[in-house]
Amino acid sequence: MKQSTFDITLKQPLIISQQAASAGPQQSLDYLPGSVLLGLVASRLYASLDSDSTWIIFHSGLVRFGDALPLHNNEIALPIPMCWHAFKGFRTNENNRLIADNI
C-alpha cells in the first residue's frame, strides 16, 4: 500500500464541526477529519476526471484520506477526549496518580 504524508499550515483559524447537522448543539474538532481532505480533493478534481477514475478515487475505498492531526514539536499530537479535559486551575494529578474528580 502506497502512503503519502504532508504538512498542512492553516493561514487563518478554522472551525470544523463534529456533525454536519445545522440544528442543535455543536462541538468542534481539534483535527481535520479525512473526509474534509477528501472533499477538498473532490472539489478540485472530480469534474476533470473520467467516470472510471472518479469511481476508483472517490467511491471505491481504494484511496483513503486519514485525519490531519496536530503537530507539537514536530511530533503527532493526538486529540484529547473530552472526558480528559480539566478546568483551568484544578490539579489533575498528585504523586503520579490522576485525581478523577478533577478531570
Kinemage of the C-alpha trace (Angstrom):
@kinemage 1
@onewidth
@group {chain A} dominant
@subgroup {mainchain}
@vectorlist {calphas} color= white
{ca met a 1} P 0.000 0.000 0.000
{ca lys a 2} L 1.447 3.345 -1.033
{ca gln a 3} L 1.172 6.100 1.556
{ca ser a 4} L 1.899 9.811 1.344
{ca thr a 5} L 2.115 12.308 4.175
{ca phe a 6} L 2.290 16.080 4.147
{ca asp a 7} L 2.041 19.062 6.473
{ca ile a 8} L -0.885 21.471 6.376
{ca thr a 9} L -0.426 25.010 7.639
{ca leu a 10} L -3.626 26.945 8.223
{ca lys a 11} L -3.436 30.576 7.137
{ca gln a 12} L -6.377 31.572 9.318
{ca pro a 13} L -8.463 29.989 12.101
{ca leu a 14} L -10.695 27.110 11.045
{ca ile a 15} L -13.611 25.526 12.880
{ca ile a 16} L -14.700 22.009 11.913
{ca ser a 17} L -17.952 20.766 13.466
{ca gln a 18} L -18.233 17.249 14.803
{ca gln a 19} L -21.536 16.784 12.942
{ca ala a 20} L -22.812 18.155 9.658
{ca ala a 21} L -26.201 18.978 11.231
{ca ser a 22} L -27.008 22.667 11.495
{ca ala a 23} L -29.541 22.315 14.322
{ca gly a 24} L -28.790 21.576 17.945
{ca pro a 25} L -25.610 21.963 19.960
{ca gln a 26} L -22.359 21.770 18.014
{ca gln a 27} L -18.962 20.512 19.128
{ca ser a 28} L -15.836 21.478 17.225
{ca leu a 29} L -12.937 19.158 16.438
{ca asp a 30} L -9.264 19.832 17.137
{ca tyr a 31} L -8.119 17.996 14.000
{ca leu a 32} L -9.120 17.844 10.337
{ca pro a 33} L -11.069 14.674 9.518
{ca gly a 34} L -10.017 12.771 6.417
{ca ser a 35} L -13.456 13.455 4.929
{ca val a 36} L -12.578 17.179 4.763
{ca leu a 37} L -9.452 16.369 2.758
{ca leu a 38} L -11.401 14.005 0.502
{ca gly a 39} L -13.978 16.734 -0.126
{ca leu a 40} L -11.267 19.264 -0.935
{ca val a 41} L -9.624 16.959 -3.482
{ca ala a 42} L -13.007 16.029 -4.970
{ca ser a 43} L -13.964 19.694 -5.375
{ca arg a 44} L -10.795 20.285 -7.380
{ca leu a 45} L -10.578 17.089 -9.462
{ca tyr a 46} L -13.994 15.441 -9.809
{ca ala a 47} L -15.188 17.339 -12.902
{ca ser a 48} L -11.905 16.855 -14.758
{ca leu a 49} L -11.674 13.053 -14.348
{ca asp a 50} L -13.400 10.316 -16.309
{ca ser a 51} L -16.056 8.170 -14.602
{ca asp a 52} L -13.719 5.195 -14.016
{ca ser a 53} L -11.135 7.396 -12.292
{ca thr a 54} L -13.723 9.167 -10.133
{ca trp a 55} L -15.121 5.805 -9.046
{ca ile a 56} L -11.676 4.457 -8.078
{ca ile a 57} L -10.534 7.596 -6.253
{ca phe a 58} L -13.709 8.802 -4.539
{ca his a 59} L -16.127 5.870 -4.257
{ca ser a 60} L -14.299 2.519 -4.183
{ca gly a 61} L -12.482 2.980 -0.880
{ca leu a 62} L -9.128 2.232 -2.520
{ca val a 63} L -7.944 5.816 -1.921
{ca arg a 64} L -8.236 6.928 1.681
{ca phe a 65} L -7.570 10.196 3.426
{ca gly a 66} L -6.523 9.910 7.056
{ca asp a 67} L -7.201 12.533 9.680
{ca ala a 68} L -4.864 15.535 9.792
{ca leu a 69} L -3.660 15.547 13.392
{ca pro a 70} L -1.892 18.480 15.044
{ca leu a 71} L 1.885 18.575 15.445
{ca his a 72} L 3.671 19.648 18.622
{ca asn a 73} L 7.478 19.892 18.494
{ca asn a 74} L 7.348 18.008 15.153
{ca glu a 75} L 5.565 15.035 16.740
{ca ile a 76} L 1.967 13.971 16.111
{ca ala a 77} L -0.272 15.135 18.944
{ca leu a 78} L -3.422 13.104 19.452
{ca pro a 79} L -6.661 14.934 20.280
{ca ile a 80} L -7.630 14.707 23.936
{ca pro a 81} L -11.035 13.111 24.554
{ca met a 82} L -13.491 15.445 26.292
{ca cys a 83} L -13.513 13.086 29.300
{ca trp a 84} L -9.831 14.059 29.899
{ca his a 85} L -10.349 17.834 29.837
{ca ala a 86} L -9.982 19.681 33.122
{ca phe a 87} L -10.985 23.064 34.444
{ca lys a 88} L -8.200 25.620 34.492
{ca gly a 89} L -6.579 25.889 37.916
{ca phe a 90} L -7.610 22.398 39.094
{ca arg a 91} L -4.848 19.868 39.719
{ca thr a 92} L -5.296 16.739 37.639
{ca asn a 93} L -2.651 14.570 39.257
{ca glu a 94} L -0.901 14.100 42.563
{ca asn a 95} L 2.073 11.790 43.186
{ca asn a 96} L 1.780 10.462 39.605
{ca arg a 97} L -1.863 9.488 40.172
{ca leu a 98} L -4.846 11.065 38.446
{ca ile a 99} L -7.426 12.893 40.537
{ca ala a 100} L -10.557 11.545 38.876
{ca asp a 101} L -12.890 14.187 40.323
{ca asn a 102} L -10.882 16.984 38.662
{ca ile a 103} L -10.882 15.512 35.151
